[in-house]
Amino acid sequence: MTSWQHEAEFSAFVAARAAGLCRTAFLLTGDWHAAEDLTQATFARLVPVWPRLQRRDELDGYARTTLTRLFLDERRRRRWTERSLPASDPLDLPADIAPADLADDRVDLMEALSRLTLDQRTAVVLRFWDDLSVETVAAVMGRPTGTVKTLTARGLAQLRRILEPEGAPGSLAPLSPPEVR
């Protein structure tokens, strides 16, 4: 394959997958600007190895693994704690998303996700947002499957505690909108 064919194929891949990777990055980072930077860094990592990637059917997984590992490496390198993550400003959205499209429960979910540990959030997002198997998440995170199961279970339990309405133990009832005064 020639160089321009690789470029055309890579451009088509970026056009098709950028929005999905950016949404996953947003759930991991809690910030649209950081998500866009993370997505861009992922594609930058893919450019030099693109001609050597043999299994074109696994490009999505390769990109997701690259994105996740960049996210985890950056956070660990900076000794960043997940608890200090500021909630994303709901009005700070990409141009293709209108503020009216955000449901209250999405804002609540993003706040709840920001309160999970780094590894818990990564496991929950990859398992339930990207719908990956435990084995795939383990490979992406570079962790044993048992650790991923524990992180997922603890992350879901923490989300339940955060999102659980007062007086309704053990259920994840729909969140009611805040009272307007």
VOGU-3710 file (C-alpha; in Angstrom, 3 decimals, decimal comma):
1> mtswqheaef> 0,000/0,000/0,000  1,330/3,431/-0,856  1,807/6,308/1,520  -1,173/8,260/0,210  -3,383/5,171/0,547  -2,337/4,864/4,203  -3,108/8,559/4,700  -6,543/8,218/3,107  -7,319/5,120/5,172  -6,161/6,822/8,379
11> safvaaraag> -8,209/9,946/7,602  -11,306/7,816/7,065  -10,666/6,009/10,364  -10,295/9,306/12,237  -13,469/10,720/10,686  -15,441/7,607/11,609  -14,101/7,097/15,146  -13,226/10,544/16,544  -16,638/11,283/18,080  -16,894/7,905/19,827
21> lcrtaflltg> -13,365/8,069/21,217  -13,927/11,642/22,348  -17,089/10,626/24,241  -15,190/7,843/25,981  -12,379/10,275/26,783  -14,939/12,724/28,201  -16,316/10,075/30,537  -12,776/9,320/31,684  -11,606/12,916/32,109  -14,839/14,735/32,951
31> dwhaaedltq> -13,796/17,665/30,758  -14,446/18,229/27,039  -11,178/20,070/26,442  -9,130/17,347/28,114  -11,144/14,730/26,185  -10,368/16,414/22,877  -6,681/16,632/23,810  -6,646/12,967/24,800  -8,355/11,951/21,564  -5,881/14,010/19,540
41> atfarlvpvw> -2,953/12,451/21,410  -4,385/9,006/20,671  -4,532/9,698/16,947  -1,028/11,186/17,085  0,212/7,902/18,573  -1,512/5,925/15,826  -0,048/7,878/12,882  3,506/6,466/12,966  2,388/2,849/13,466  -0,577/2,947/11,069
51> prlqrrdeld> 1,206/1,334/8,081  2,421/-1,519/10,326  -0,973/-2,368/11,827  -1,797/-5,719/10,269  -5,178/-6,563/11,773  -7,469/-3,854/10,456  -10,449/-5,520/12,145  -8,969/-4,639/15,559  -8,284/-0,935/14,976  -11,061/0,189/17,325
61> gyarttltrl> -9,622/-1,862/20,152  -6,123/-0,632/19,447  -7,297/2,999/19,478  -9,316/2,484/22,681  -6,368/0,797/24,382  -4,082/3,646/23,319  -6,557/6,252/24,599  -7,036/4,473/27,931  -3,349/3,930/28,545  -2,537/7,542/27,662
71> flderrrrrw> -5,191/8,636/30,158  -3,954/6,345/32,932  -0,267/7,095/32,301  -0,816/10,846/32,351  -2,795/10,736/35,568  -0,353/8,433/37,304  2,662/10,376/36,087  1,265/13,605/37,474  0,275/11,848/40,705  -3,136/13,261/40,092
81> terslpasdp> -5,944/12,210/42,415  -9,367/11,569/40,986  -11,071/13,149/43,966  -9,731/16,571/42,998  -11,260/16,440/39,506  -13,532/19,431/39,005  -16,920/18,664/37,528  -17,170/19,724/33,915  -19,118/22,879/33,270  -22,303/21,691/31,568
91> ldlpadiapa> -22,287/24,783/29,352  -18,767/24,030/28,113  -19,823/21,698/25,301  -18,656/20,998/21,768  -20,540/22,906/19,069  -22,517/19,824/17,963  -24,134/19,346/21,398  -26,803/21,787/22,526  -27,111/22,472/26,279  -30,803/21,531/26,079
101> dladdrvdlm> -29,769/18,018/25,043  -28,175/17,366/28,422  -30,536/15,637/30,790  -30,242/16,281/34,504  -29,342/12,666/35,092  -26,368/12,927/32,722  -25,010/15,844/34,713  -25,573/13,856/37,914  -23,862/10,830/36,396  -20,817/12,884/35,357
111> ealsrltldq> -20,568/14,290/38,873  -20,845/10,777/40,307  -18,202/9,435/37,904  -15,831/12,225/38,933  -16,058/10,978/42,512  -14,826/7,457/41,662  -11,158/6,543/41,854  -9,201/6,687/38,616  -9,150/2,914/38,123  -12,793/2,447/39,145
121> rtavvlrfwd> -13,959/5,057/36,680  -11,852/3,576/33,893  -13,218/0,069/34,539  -16,849/1,249/34,736  -16,614/3,414/31,606  -14,962/0,706/29,531  -17,296/-2,046/30,785  -20,603/-0,227/30,521  -20,131/2,721/28,180  -17,942/0,942/25,635
131> dlsvetvaav> -19,620/-2,421/26,401  -16,348/-4,345/26,660  -15,873/-7,725/28,290  -13,968/-8,081/31,556  -11,119/-9,747/29,677  -10,888/-6,916/27,153  -10,938/-4,256/29,882  -8,219/-6,166/31,721  -6,077/-6,189/28,587  -6,707/-2,492/27,925
141> mgrptgtvkt> -5,902/-1,498/31,517  -3,026/-3,941/31,856  -4,613/-5,502/34,954  -5,709/-9,022/35,915  -9,371/-9,876/35,281  -10,020/-10,290/39,008  -8,819/-6,742/39,633  -11,097/-5,417/36,890  -14,056/-7,274/38,417  -13,284/-5,800/41,830
151> ltarglaqlr> -12,810/-2,287/40,446  -16,076/-2,547/38,519  -18,040/-3,875/41,489  -16,672/-1,228/43,849  -17,207/1,506/41,268  -20,837/0,474/40,720  -21,426/0,265/44,475  -19,991/3,752/44,897  -22,172/5,071/42,046  -25,226/3,534/43,708
161> rilepegapg> -24,377/5,217/47,005  -23,856/8,571/45,293  -26,920/8,405/43,053  -29,275/6,663/45,462  -32,201/8,866/46,480  -32,686/9,447/50,193  -34,618/6,636/51,857  -34,377/4,190/48,948  -31,566/1,797/49,881  -30,428/-0,680/47,278
171> slaplsppev> -32,125/0,878/44,276  -31,022/3,173/41,518  -34,290/5,032/41,064  -34,422/7,793/38,471  -33,073/11,053/39,797  -35,610/13,805/40,263  -34,816/17,283/39,002  -33,607/19,782/41,605  -36,218/21,916/43,257  -36,662/25,343/41,762
181> r> -37,086/28,041/44,365
//
